[in-house]
Amino acid sequence: MTLILLAIFLTIVACVIAYHLAIWALPVMVAITAAQYAWTAGAGVLMSGFAAIGAALLSMTLVIAVLVFAKSPVLRLVALTGFAVPAMIAGYAFVHGITKNLIDSGVAINLLGGIGGLIIGIAAIAQLNALGESVFSD
């Protein structure tokens, strides 16, 4: 009984971690790319980590600055789309990876993955708007 409860708890923890990583997919992917580039350029582990943190913060700052200072709704939509599309892809892949061994129907797997990607994308937009409002509130 204890192992079953532990497995359920660890599954829930893994889903929460994956959800948060999927929401912040753009900064995570930018950070991983910057760390890999710095590592191949000859930087050590510490400097690669600093490059990853700096690149992630720069990508977040850029998107939030566009949202705050841009007056054009089209430019704001482009910034939100650029942030939400990687989150949607990560959400789709997450749900697809979980359900591919549980459901036999390919159509149902793709529908569930699409719904999961849409939910993660909407959550990413909501998180970004909340972060932008809290950082630049008057």
PyMOL commands that set and color helices and strands:
alter all, ss='L'
color gray80, all
select helices_A, chain A and resi 2-23+25-40+45-69+73-99+106-135
alter helices_A, ss='H'
color red, helices_A
deselect
rebuild
show_as cartoon
